[in-house]
Amino acid sequence: MEWKVRFVDYPSQFRKMEIEIMDTIKMVLSGGDLILRQQLHDFEAHLAAFVGTKYAVGVSNCTDALRLSLQAAGVGPGDEVISVSHTFVATAAAVHHVGATPVLVDVADDHNMNVDLLEQAITPRTKAILPVHLNGRLCNMGQLMAIAGKHKLLVIEDSAQALGASIEGKRGGSFGLAGCFSFYPAKLLGAFGDGGAVVTNNEEIAQKIRLLRDHGRLPDGEVAGWSFNCRLDNLQAALLDLKLKRVPEWIARRRQIVHLYQERLGDIPQLLLPPPPSDGPWFDIYQNYEIEAENRDGLLARLREQGIEVMIQWGGKGVHQFQALGLGHFKLPRTDRLFERVLMLPLHTELADEQLEFVCDIIANFYRSVRPAVGRPLSVKAP
């Protein structure tokens, strides 16, 4: 189908940066710098500086970033790791693949972990908390870190959707022992393929992940132990380094788009919108614009009929709802309700104001004849 409004517009972004992108590719390839060379080291340094950590280690994707971080932190068989179900399956898979057990808690109205439920999920086997910063908004990390400190638990942050998001100026990925980022093409900072990184202030963790990503090889050629091949290649690193310079302006545009969504959709009582942009303490970067909608499936069909590409995250299921994963015993009523209502609207830096107005007109017209809901907030308030 030829969409009038794309969910993500890869070709438009490429056209805007085509000369710079092709020059970067030519520079890398003509120099033969392909694996673990200077462009990767430069990107790692610039990423660490952006996030506010001492170290960054480029890896093949965020799934590997999570898995290697857990392994480097000593999480393994017999341990439990607390996370959420409203996330990509990779979060729980990383826990599973180090031999630990995922423990899932419910979400709050901002679609992130309900930290008020955290302590009741802690058992003698709990080793770590793995918060997911969803849609470009951080979890309540002040409260979460206080609980982790009280119970002497590790914190590994799934920051795949939150590069640049912060609370009181402290950016996601810099709170815990390690933070994990995704550079999947649809992300705010997207590669031309897969890519990921771990950031940390812990030198030992950084060094362990460098070894784990490259077969355990030491500089002298010795092998420190069994390991993996999870490197971020130089070409992707160079392209990410090029795009990293644009991230602040891209965040500003995303927040501007969300202001417009809020102005046009904020008075529709059948919708529950994300928290609007503010100057603090939460600074959201809006990787996605995920709303809750009454008659979600009807709205989804109408938008697609009108040529508007919209999505439901994770195929419309939380991690605990995939029967094959064996996590259905967790009772998560807010998450269950969420997946009956959740919908992501187009949000990318190439989205024109006219396209946004078109999307909002279709939504407003859809609900015009629908009886308004009573007694629900129009948007989520920050905790």
HURA-V31353 format. One record per backbone hydrogen bond with DSSP energy under -0.5 kcal/mol. NH is the residue of the N-H (numbers start at 1). CO is the residue of the C=O. E is the energy in kcal/mol with one decimal. If there is no record, write none. Layout:
nh=NH co=CO e=E
nh=NH co=CO e=E
This chain:
nh=3 co=1 e=-1.0
nh=4 co=307 e=-2.0
nh=5 co=307 e=-2.1
nh=10 co=8 e=-0.7
nh=13 co=9 e=-1.6
nh=14 co=10 e=-2.3
nh=15 co=11 e=-2.5
nh=16 co=12 e=-1.7
nh=17 co=13 e=-1.3
nh=17 co=14 e=-0.5
nh=18 co=14 e=-0.7
nh=18 co=15 e=-0.6
nh=21 co=17 e=-2.9
nh=22 co=18 e=-2.7
nh=23 co=19 e=-2.3
nh=24 co=20 e=-2.1
nh=25 co=21 e=-2.4
nh=26 co=22 e=-2.4
nh=27 co=23 e=-2.3
nh=28 co=24 e=-2.3
nh=29 co=25 e=-2.7
nh=30 co=26 e=-2.6
nh=31 co=27 e=-1.1
nh=32 co=28 e=-0.6
nh=32 co=29 e=-0.7
nh=33 co=28 e=-1.8
nh=34 co=32 e=-1.1
nh=40 co=37 e=-1.0
nh=41 co=37 e=-1.6
nh=42 co=38 e=-2.8
nh=43 co=39 e=-2.2
nh=44 co=40 e=-2.6
nh=45 co=41 e=-2.1
nh=46 co=42 e=-2.5
nh=47 co=43 e=-2.9
nh=48 co=44 e=-2.3
nh=49 co=45 e=-2.0
nh=50 co=46 e=-2.1
nh=51 co=47 e=-2.6
nh=52 co=48 e=-2.6
nh=53 co=48 e=-2.3
nh=55 co=200 e=-2.3
nh=57 co=198 e=-2.9
nh=59 co=196 e=-2.6
nh=60 co=230 e=-1.6
nh=65 co=61 e=-1.7
nh=66 co=62 e=-2.7
nh=67 co=63 e=-2.4
nh=68 co=64 e=-3.1
nh=69 co=65 e=-1.9
nh=70 co=66 e=-2.4
nh=71 co=67 e=-2.4
nh=72 co=68 e=-2.9
nh=73 co=69 e=-1.8
nh=74 co=71 e=-1.5
nh=75 co=70 e=-2.5
nh=78 co=99 e=-0.7
nh=79 co=76 e=-2.1
nh=80 co=125 e=-2.1
nh=81 co=101 e=-2.4
nh=82 co=128 e=-2.2
nh=83 co=103 e=-2.9
nh=85 co=105 e=-0.6
nh=87 co=85 e=-2.1
nh=91 co=88 e=-1.9
nh=92 co=88 e=-0.5
nh=93 co=89 e=-2.5
nh=94 co=90 e=-2.3
nh=95 co=91 e=-1.1
nh=96 co=92 e=-2.5
nh=97 co=93 e=-2.8
nh=98 co=94 e=-0.7
nh=98 co=95 e=-0.9
nh=99 co=96 e=-1.8
nh=100 co=95 e=-1.8
nh=101 co=79 e=-2.4
nh=103 co=81 e=-2.6
nh=105 co=83 e=-2.4
nh=108 co=112 e=-3.0
nh=111 co=108 e=-2.0
nh=114 co=106 e=-2.4
nh=115 co=113 e=-1.3
nh=117 co=114 e=-2.2
nh=118 co=115 e=-1.4
nh=121 co=118 e=-1.6
nh=122 co=119 e=-1.3
nh=126 co=123 e=-1.6
nh=127 co=80 e=-3.1
nh=128 co=80 e=-1.4
nh=129 co=154 e=-2.5
nh=130 co=82 e=-3.5
nh=133 co=131 e=-0.6
nh=133 co=158 e=-2.5
nh=134 co=132 e=-1.2
nh=136 co=133 e=-0.6
nh=137 co=134 e=-1.5
nh=141 co=139 e=-2.2
nh=144 co=140 e=-2.2
nh=145 co=141 e=-2.8
nh=146 co=142 e=-1.6
nh=147 co=143 e=-2.0
nh=148 co=144 e=-2.6
nh=149 co=145 e=-2.5
nh=150 co=146 e=-2.2
nh=151 co=147 e=-2.0
nh=152 co=148 e=-0.5
nh=152 co=149 e=-0.7
nh=153 co=148 e=-2.7
nh=154 co=127 e=-2.2
nh=156 co=129 e=-2.2
nh=157 co=178 e=-2.8
nh=158 co=131 e=-2.9
nh=159 co=157 e=-1.2
nh=159 co=180 e=-1.8
nh=161 co=133 e=-0.6
nh=162 co=159 e=-2.0
nh=165 co=162 e=-1.7
nh=166 co=283 e=-2.0
nh=167 co=170 e=-2.1
nh=168 co=281 e=-2.8
nh=170 co=167 e=-2.0
nh=171 co=51 e=-0.5
nh=171 co=169 e=-0.6
nh=172 co=165 e=-2.7
nh=174 co=171 e=-1.8
nh=177 co=155 e=-2.1
nh=178 co=155 e=-1.1
nh=179 co=199 e=-2.4
nh=180 co=157 e=-2.7
nh=181 co=197 e=-2.8
nh=183 co=195 e=-2.9
nh=187 co=184 e=-2.6
nh=190 co=188 e=-0.7
nh=191 co=183 e=-3.5
nh=196 co=59 e=-2.2
nh=197 co=181 e=-1.6
nh=198 co=57 e=-2.2
nh=199 co=179 e=-2.7
nh=200 co=55 e=-1.9
nh=203 co=201 e=-0.7
nh=206 co=202 e=-2.3
nh=207 co=203 e=-2.4
nh=208 co=204 e=-2.4
nh=209 co=205 e=-2.3
nh=210 co=206 e=-2.1
nh=211 co=207 e=-2.0
nh=212 co=208 e=-2.8
nh=213 co=209 e=-2.2
nh=214 co=210 e=-0.5
nh=214 co=211 e=-1.1
nh=215 co=212 e=-0.6
nh=215 co=228 e=-3.8
nh=216 co=211 e=-2.9
nh=217 co=214 e=-1.9
nh=218 co=222 e=-3.4
nh=221 co=218 e=-2.3
nh=224 co=216 e=-3.4
nh=224 co=222 e=-0.5
nh=228 co=212 e=-1.6
nh=230 co=213 e=-2.8
nh=230 co=228 e=-0.5
nh=232 co=58 e=-0.9
nh=233 co=231 e=-0.6
nh=234 co=34 e=-2.7
nh=237 co=233 e=-2.2
nh=238 co=234 e=-2.7
nh=239 co=235 e=-2.0
nh=240 co=236 e=-2.7
nh=241 co=237 e=-2.4
nh=242 co=238 e=-1.9
nh=243 co=239 e=-2.1
nh=244 co=240 e=-2.3
nh=245 co=241 e=-0.7
nh=245 co=242 e=-0.6
nh=246 co=243 e=-1.8
nh=247 co=243 e=-0.6
nh=247 co=244 e=-1.0
nh=250 co=246 e=-2.3
nh=251 co=247 e=-2.8
nh=252 co=248 e=-2.0
nh=253 co=249 e=-1.9
nh=254 co=250 e=-2.3
nh=255 co=251 e=-2.4
nh=256 co=252 e=-1.8
nh=257 co=253 e=-2.4
nh=258 co=254 e=-2.1
nh=259 co=255 e=-1.9
nh=260 co=256 e=-1.7
nh=261 co=257 e=-2.4
nh=262 co=258 e=-2.9
nh=263 co=259 e=-2.3
nh=264 co=260 e=-2.1
nh=265 co=261 e=-3.0
nh=266 co=262 e=-1.9
nh=268 co=265 e=-1.9
nh=269 co=267 e=-0.8
nh=271 co=268 e=-1.8
nh=272 co=292 e=-2.6
nh=273 co=271 e=-0.5
nh=273 co=378 e=-1.4
nh=283 co=166 e=-2.9
nh=284 co=282 e=-0.6
nh=285 co=136 e=-2.4
nh=287 co=135 e=-0.5
nh=288 co=135 e=-0.9
nh=289 co=345 e=-0.6
nh=290 co=288 e=-0.7
nh=291 co=289 e=-0.6
nh=291 co=343 e=-3.1
nh=292 co=272 e=-2.2
nh=293 co=341 e=-2.2
nh=294 co=270 e=-2.1
nh=296 co=293 e=-0.8
nh=299 co=295 e=-2.3
nh=300 co=296 e=-3.0
nh=301 co=297 e=-2.2
nh=302 co=298 e=-2.2
nh=303 co=299 e=-2.6
nh=304 co=300 e=-2.2
nh=305 co=301 e=-2.4
nh=306 co=302 e=-1.5
nh=307 co=304 e=-1.7
nh=308 co=303 e=-2.5
nh=309 co=5 e=-2.8
nh=309 co=307 e=-0.6
nh=310 co=308 e=-0.7
nh=311 co=344 e=-1.8
nh=315 co=312 e=-1.1
nh=316 co=313 e=-2.1
nh=317 co=314 e=-0.8
nh=319 co=85 e=-2.4
nh=321 co=318 e=-1.7
nh=322 co=319 e=-1.3
nh=323 co=321 e=-0.9
nh=325 co=322 e=-1.9
nh=326 co=323 e=-1.5
nh=327 co=322 e=-0.5
nh=330 co=327 e=-1.4
nh=332 co=330 e=-0.8
nh=336 co=332 e=-2.6
nh=337 co=333 e=-2.4
nh=338 co=334 e=-2.1
nh=339 co=335 e=-1.9
nh=340 co=337 e=-1.2
nh=341 co=337 e=-0.5
nh=341 co=338 e=-1.7
nh=342 co=338 e=-2.3
nh=343 co=291 e=-2.2
nh=344 co=311 e=-3.2
nh=345 co=289 e=-2.3
nh=345 co=343 e=-0.5
nh=347 co=7 e=-0.9
nh=351 co=348 e=-2.0
nh=356 co=352 e=-2.2
nh=357 co=353 e=-2.5
nh=358 co=354 e=-1.8
nh=359 co=355 e=-2.3
nh=360 co=356 e=-2.5
nh=361 co=357 e=-2.4
nh=362 co=358 e=-2.0
nh=363 co=359 e=-2.0
nh=364 co=360 e=-2.8
nh=365 co=361 e=-2.5
nh=366 co=362 e=-2.0
nh=367 co=363 e=-1.8
nh=368 co=364 e=-0.9
nh=370 co=367 e=-1.6
nh=380 co=273 e=-1.7
